[in-house]
Amino acid sequence: MSESWIVGINPVEGALSNDPERIKEVLVENGQRNARVHELAERAKALRIPVHHRPREQLEKVAGEARHQGVVALYVAPPMRGENDIESLLEAAGSEALVLVLDGVTDPHNLGACLRSAAAANATMVIVPKDRAVGLTPVVRRASAGGADRVPLVAATNLARALRTLKDAGVWITGLAGETDTSIYDVDLKGPVALVLGSEGEGMRRLTRETCDFVARIPMPGVMESLNVSVATGVVLFEALRQRGKTR
């Protein structure tokens, strides 16, 4: 386990709400007048987490390039989940299992945004290949706006094997690619499903694509040929929710 600084109001709030026992201390900028920052400080104190007021320069030092908004928290990060956790997570979700698989999404801002969408869609888990993942870095946590604390992130040593585990458990797998005639809106996304998205440049790797039951595209009648992976993630996750009648 490693320590890292969670930076900004939403990430700190997410950690306080979902993982307070992993927060070692909270730093608040001297003279801070933001009501939400004060609320977070009071919540931390109520949880018996040390709260210290420090100069802006100290918060900027630990925040790096991220915008701290007057509050940071020192967090002991748990290890990412592994392939052995997939079956238990699926069992808990049952027929409502909705899995997001990201094959090659290494940009921390994109990964964070995908986790945010996955949390908003109440996804069962997000699976990434262990050798092509950035982990739950402070940048990922900030970009996820608390989503990193609300959806399990599984690092698979062998992604193809993880996909076969999903299939053996009765999960239907749909990969997203541009070079196919099948629209994502014509694929049945009810029941236990996994949605696989690759990197913007290369897309899904060959073995990943071959493991999918279906390959579909997001129709784009405009002049653009592709979407940012985090935007595409939101589109397909909420299409699954629409089909399941979960958008009200």
Secondary structure as UniProt FT lines:
FT   STRAND          2..7
FT   HELIX           9..18
FT   HELIX           20..22
FT   STRAND          23..29
FT   TURN            30..31
FT   HELIX           35..46
FT   TURN            47..48
FT   STRAND          51..54
FT   HELIX           56..63
FT   TURN            64..65
FT   TURN            69..70
FT   STRAND          71..77
FT   HELIX           83..85
FT   HELIX           86..93
FT   HELIX           94..96
FT   STRAND          98..103
FT   HELIX           108..120
FT   TURN            121..122
FT   STRAND          125..129
FT   HELIX           130..132
FT   HELIX           138..144
FT   TURN            145..146
FT   HELIX           147..149
FT   STRAND          153..156
FT   HELIX           159..168
FT   TURN            169..170
FT   STRAND          172..176
FT   HELIX           184..186
FT   STRAND          193..199
FT   TURN            200..202
FT   HELIX           206..211
FT   STRAND          214..217
FT   HELIX           229..243
FT   TURN            244..245
//
